[in-house]
Amino acid sequence: MQAFFNNKFYIELRVKQKAVKLIQTAFLSFILISMVNSQWLSDPSIDQKVQRGIDEIYNFEFDKAEITFSEIIKLRPEHPVGFFFRAMIQWERIISNFDDESQDENLYELLEVVIDMCDKRLEINQNDITALFFKGGAIGFRGRLRANRGKWLGAANDGIIALPLVRKAHELEPTNYDVLLGIGIYNYYAAVIPEKYSFVKPFMIFFPSGDREKGLEQLTQASLYAKYAKVEATYFLMQNYSTFEKDYKKALDLAKKLHLSYPNNSLFHRYYGRSLISNGFVSEANEVFAEILKRFLRKEIGYDLYDAREAYYYLGNYDFSLGKYETALQNLYKCDEISRKIDKDEHSGFMSMANLNIGKIYDLQAKRRDAIKQYKKVLSMKEYENTHREAKKFLDKPFTTKK
């Protein structure tokens, strides 16, 4: 059964598709390093409100978070913390419905407020760590959105502006666990990406060298001990263990922790399902993706077409493995249908794999003509993993479950 749920193709295709974006994210995420330290907020009650608001953001409780950070802004109008996390609510709104670009301009405006506040503080004190952190964070998120929208020149410029800010902040407070998030992200990706993609190496002369093991250690420390960066560090660790380290057990432990802590976060929900599949727990994963699909159909916040496509794909594969071919076809065709809506520049791995599996099912149903049509369709798409090789093999000889 596990053969139907090999998650390697998904991991690899995402790495290949997003290599350049990941490089950019690595440099930009270097500057997203916790944003807050308790010593910067002397009032414990406000500090607790900030933590509560961050939790509300991660749990996609945006309306609650809006109220929380509006209160913080009223209490500390001179401090960038409330203004920054108000912008982060908008960031998460965008992430939860990423194809809707109408919200982008609002985020840029909110981030600009933070940058202006920090600039005024830095005019008074160039070593103001609070201002360095929040300005770096605001520029970083602006760059991340630009990168995600394909605005590479603007994104690169943001990275160049922000990197010195963070390095200076790290020099001023090198032992801060929250700071270790950004340092760890940078160290890890600056080492890993050039190893995996040689075309990146010439660009690395413009940036400090990385350290893979040190990066993992720093992210682990941030995940365990950081005050405000704990969740973000855990998220990056989960990605790294799954995508690059191939330590699927550790990735699953972290994914489960994130999902249980923030059950309304659709991204954490999906990662939990993927990690279950990577570890061979396909029945449990089927339950997870069934729940994801229900939440999408109920139009819950954060559950969009990307979540639905992935759910239909894995639900289809599960039915396929159980011999429930008609139900499997329905789910896989829904995956294909959604892929045609959201795939932009090229066919996704989900579309290719779904159509390949549809062809296999038709072969098992003795519908050879339909199966051939599917395999030819796969060959017209971009290859992921070995989809073309498989399609050619089954064009020559029908797919069978017999050894």
HUGILIN-V215157 format. One record per pair of residues at least 12 apart in sequence whose ideal C-beta (glycine too) atoms are under 6 Angstrom apart, sorted by sequence separation. I is the first residue (numbers start at 1). J is the second residue. If there is no record, write none. Layout:
i: (I;I)
j: (J;J)
This chain:
i: (53;143;273;296;316;339;359;379;69;118;170;238;259;378;219;223;53;143;273;292;316;335;336;359;52;53;69;90;118;142;143;166;238;255;256;272;273;315;316;358;359;375;69;90;118;219;237;238;255;219;293;336;49;139;191;292;312;335;355;375;90;114;115;190;191;192;234;255;375;191;139;140;289;312;313;332;355;356;49;87;115;139;187;252;269;312;355;65;87;114;187;234;251;289;332;136;289;309;332;352;62;111;187;188;252;187;46;136;309;352;83;84;135;136;248;308;309;57;83;111;184;248;356;53;57;286;329;352;132;305;80;184;347;356;57;183;184;347;349;352;363;132;133;266;325;346;363;80;132;266;305;313;80;180;360;129;270;180;181;266;309;313;180;129;177;36;177;177;178;181;35;177;84;91;178;178;181;185;181;192;80;40;35;35;35;31;32;32;31;28;28;28;24;21;24;28;31;27;31;30;34;33;34;33;33;32;31;30;30;29;30;26;23;58;23;19;36;34;34;59;58;60;59;60;96;58;97;15;11;60;60;7;7;7;5;5;2;1;5;4;4;4;1;13;9;13;9;9)
j: (65;155;285;308;328;351;371;391;82;131;183;251;272;391;233;237;68;158;288;307;331;350;351;374;68;69;85;106;134;158;159;182;254;271;272;288;289;331;332;374;375;391;86;107;135;236;254;255;272;237;311;354;68;158;210;311;331;354;374;394;110;134;135;210;211;212;254;275;395;212;161;162;311;334;335;354;377;378;72;110;138;162;210;275;292;335;378;89;111;138;211;258;275;314;357;162;315;335;358;378;89;138;214;215;279;215;75;165;338;381;113;114;165;166;278;338;339;88;114;142;215;279;387;85;89;318;361;384;165;338;114;218;381;390;92;218;219;382;384;387;398;168;169;302;361;382;399;117;169;303;342;350;118;218;399;169;310;221;222;307;350;354;222;172;221;81;222;225;226;229;84;226;134;141;228;229;232;236;233;244;134;130;133;134;137;136;137;140;140;140;143;144;147;147;155;159;162;159;166;166;178;179;181;181;182;182;182;182;185;185;186;189;193;231;200;197;228;228;229;262;262;264;264;265;302;265;304;243;243;301;302;274;277;278;277;282;280;282;317;317;320;321;321;349;349;384;384;385)
